[in-house]
Amino acid sequence: MSKNLFSQSTPVVNEAGSTALPKGHRPIRTFVLRQARMTNLQHDAYKRLMPQYGIDSRTHSWQATGFSSNSPLVLEIGFGMGHATAAIGKANPHIQYLGIEVHSPGVGALLARIEEGALDNIRIIQHDAIEVLKEFIPPGVLSGVHLFFPDPWPKKKHHKRRMYQPWFLDLVYRSLKDGGYVYSVTDWEDYGEQMLEVANEHPGFTNPHGGYSPPISWRPKTAFEHKGLKKDHQIREIFIIKKPLQGESLQRPE
């Protein structure tokens, strides 16, 4: 697999689900590291709890999560301050959640919520999500992927930095089990349109709704969602499922 997974070019997904990219393209980032101070609570939780619930992605060892291979595993990319992640984890103790976030205040906030709720089914990786998908997640282990309110990069010249692109679904395709899902939400109209187009055109996924998905009851509203609603933004949700191997029935994972 190519190491240059931030190319502006669209990679090709082969029958095995691996991603190939042209060589010689300059990597681009899909996020910006914004400087923000942690509160005392966040700092304390980060210092005490990151060794217990945090995963060092540099180990490249999937076993470092301590998760069971017999239980469903869902990956959340960019969990922000962790409100929705903690709520979903608490409501679904039988499902294991691996959250990715690069911003330390958000990591500290989720760690505090994990401790408060005694949530042993959540682990955190503070690292670039694309690198995690590429280097840390084995093929075919994820039951689902959550991408709630990713950075919209509203300026047209920055649209290439948006996470939801064909090459992103190529990577996710590799990591998902057959029948696994990708659930994405945005409050930006043109980003929603882009997501829907990318989702419907990808050969490895099917959209059971055809267009946007109706709101799914188990997803709590995020802080970004509340901000968007105050601005009268319409929430757009996209739910797609990885196509099964030939001859297998398509089932939505529970």
C-alpha positions in Angstrom: 0.0 0.0 0.0 1.3 3.4 -0.9 2.4 5.7 2.0 1.2 8.9 0.3 -2.5 8.8 1.3 -3.1 12.6 1.4 -2.8 12.9 -2.4 -5.3 15.2 -4.2 -5.7 12.4 -6.7 -8.3 9.7 -6.3 -6.9 6.3 -5.4 -8.2 3.0 -6.8 -9.7 0.3 -4.6 -8.9 -3.2 -5.8 -10.8 -6.4 -5.1 -9.0 -6.8 -1.8 -10.0 -3.4 -0.7 -6.5 -1.9 -0.7 -5.7 1.6 -1.9 -3.3 2.6 -4.6 -2.2 6.2 -5.2 0.0 7.8 -7.9 3.5 8.6 -6.7 4.9 12.1 -6.4 2.0 14.0 -4.9 2.4 16.4 -2.0 0.6 15.3 1.2 -2.1 17.6 2.4 -3.7 17.7 5.9 -7.4 17.2 6.5 -7.2 19.0 9.9 -5.6 22.0 11.6 -4.0 21.8 15.0 -5.6 24.7 16.8 -3.9 25.9 20.0 -6.2 25.7 22.9 -5.6 25.5 26.6 -6.9 22.6 28.6 -9.0 23.3 31.7 -7.7 21.9 35.0 -10.2 19.1 34.8 -9.2 18.2 31.3 -5.5 18.4 32.1 -5.9 16.2 35.2 -7.9 13.6 33.3 -5.4 13.6 30.5 -2.4 13.1 32.8 -4.1 10.3 34.9 -6.2 8.4 32.4 -4.4 8.6 29.1 -2.1 5.8 30.1 -5.1 3.6 30.8 -7.5 4.5 28.0 -5.1 6.0 25.4 -3.5 3.9 22.7 0.0 4.8 21.3 -0.5 4.4 17.5 3.2 4.2 17.1 3.2 0.7 18.4 1.2 -0.4 15.3 -0.2 -3.2 17.6 -3.9 -3.7 17.4 -3.7 -5.8 20.6 -2.8 -2.6 22.5 -6.5 -1.7 22.7 -7.2 -4.6 24.9 -10.5 -5.1 23.0 -12.1 -8.4 22.3 -12.2 -9.7 18.8 -15.7 -11.2 19.6 -17.5 -7.9 20.1 -18.4 -5.2 17.6 -15.9 -2.4 17.1 -16.8 1.1 15.9 -14.3 3.8 15.0 -15.2 7.5 15.5 -13.1 10.0 13.7 -12.9 13.5 15.3 -14.9 13.1 18.5 -14.5 16.8 19.5 -15.2 17.2 23.2 -16.6 13.6 23.4 -20.2 14.4 24.4 -21.7 12.1 21.8 -19.0 9.4 22.1 -19.5 9.0 25.8 -23.3 9.0 25.4 -23.2 6.3 22.7 -20.7 4.3 24.6 -22.8 4.3 27.8 -25.9 3.3 25.9 -24.2 0.4 24.1 -21.9 -1.3 26.6 -21.7 -4.4 24.3 -20.0 -2.4 21.6 -16.4 -1.3 21.7 -15.6 2.2 20.5 -12.2 3.6 19.4 -12.2 7.4 19.2 -9.7 9.5 17.2 -9.0 13.1 18.1 -5.9 15.3 17.6 -6.9 18.1 20.0 -5.8 17.6 23.6 -8.7 19.5 25.3 -11.1 17.2 23.6 -9.1 14.1 24.6 -9.0 15.3 28.2 -12.7 16.0 28.2 -13.6 12.5 26.9 -11.3 10.9 29.4 -13.1 12.7 32.2 -16.4 11.4 30.9 -15.1 7.9 30.6 -14.1 8.0 34.2 -17.3 9.6 35.4 -19.4 7.0 33.5 -17.1 4.0 34.2 -17.0 3.4 30.5 -14.6 0.6 29.8 -15.7 0.1 26.2 -14.0 3.3 24.9 -10.4 3.8 23.9 -8.7 6.9 22.4 -5.9 7.4 19.8 -4.6 11.0 19.6 -3.2 10.9 16.1 -4.0 11.6 12.4 -7.1 9.5 11.5 -5.7 8.7 8.0 -2.5 7.3 9.5 -4.5 5.3 12.0 -6.6 3.8 9.2 -3.5 3.1 7.2 -1.2 1.7 9.8 -3.1 0.6 12.9 -6.5 -0.8 11.9 -6.3 -4.3 10.4 -8.4 -5.2 7.4 -12.0 -6.3 8.1 -12.3 -5.6 11.8 -14.6 -2.6 12.0 -18.4 -2.9 12.3 -18.9 0.8 11.7 -17.3 4.2 11.3 -18.7 7.5 12.6 -17.7 10.8 11.1 -19.9 13.4 12.8 -19.5 17.1 11.7 -16.0 16.9 10.2 -14.2 20.1 9.4 -16.1 21.6 6.4 -13.2 23.6 5.0 -15.8 26.0 3.6 -13.5 27.9 1.2 -13.5 26.3 -2.3 -9.7 26.3 -2.5 -9.6 24.2 0.6 -12.2 21.6 -0.4 -9.4 19.2 -1.3 -8.7 19.0 2.5 -12.1 17.6 3.3 -12.1 14.2 4.8 -15.0 12.6 2.9 -13.4 11.9 -0.4 -13.2 8.7 -2.6 -9.8 7.8 -1.2 -11.2 8.0 2.4 -13.9 5.5 1.6 -11.3 3.3 0.0 -9.4 3.2 3.3 -12.6 2.6 5.3 -13.7 -0.1 2.9 -10.5 -2.0 3.7 -11.0 -1.7 7.4 -14.8 -2.6 7.5 -16.3 -6.0 7.8 -18.8 -6.9 5.0 -22.0 -5.3 6.0 -20.2 -2.7 8.1 -21.5 0.9 7.9 -20.2 4.5 7.5 -22.4 7.1 9.2 -21.5 10.7 8.5 -23.3 13.9 9.4 -22.7 17.5 8.4 -24.5 20.9 8.7 -22.8 22.3 5.6 -25.0 22.1 2.5 -22.4 21.8 -0.2 -20.3 19.3 1.9 -23.4 17.2 2.4 -24.0 17.2 -1.4 -20.3 16.2 -1.9 -20.6 13.4 0.7 -23.8 12.0 -0.9 -22.2 12.1 -4.4 -19.0 10.4 -3.2 -21.0 7.8 -1.2 -23.4 6.9 -4.1 -20.6 6.6 -6.6 -18.3 4.4 -4.6 -18.5 0.8 -6.0 -17.8 -0.8 -2.6 -20.8 0.7 -0.8 -24.6 0.8 -1.0 -26.9 3.5 0.2 -30.1 1.9 1.6 -31.9 5.3 1.5 -30.7 6.4 -1.9 -30.3 10.0 -0.7 -29.9 11.4 2.7 -30.6 9.2 5.7 -33.4 10.1 8.2 -32.0 10.9 11.7 -31.0 7.8 13.5 -32.4 7.7 17.0 -29.3 6.4 18.8 -27.1 9.4 17.7 -27.2 12.2 20.3 -26.8 15.8 19.1 -23.2 17.1 19.3 -22.0 20.5 20.3 -21.2 21.3 16.6 -24.8 20.3 15.7 -26.3 22.7 18.3 -24.2 25.5 16.9 -25.3 24.7 13.4 -28.9 24.5 14.3 -28.7 28.0 16.0 -27.5 29.3 12.6 -30.5 27.6 10.9 -28.2 25.1 9.2 -29.9 21.9 7.9 -28.5 18.7 9.2 -27.6 16.2 6.5 -26.9 12.5 7.3 -25.4 9.9 5.1 -25.6 6.2 6.1 -23.9 3.7 3.7 -23.1 0.0 4.0 -20.2 -2.0 2.7 -21.3 -4.4 0.1 -21.0 -8.1 1.1 -18.9 -10.6 -0.7 -20.6 -12.0 -3.8 -23.3 -14.5 -2.9 -23.8 -13.2 0.7 -26.9 -11.3 1.9 -26.7 -7.7 2.8 -27.5 -7.0 6.5 -27.3 -3.8 8.5 -25.1 -4.4 11.6 -26.8 -4.1 14.9 
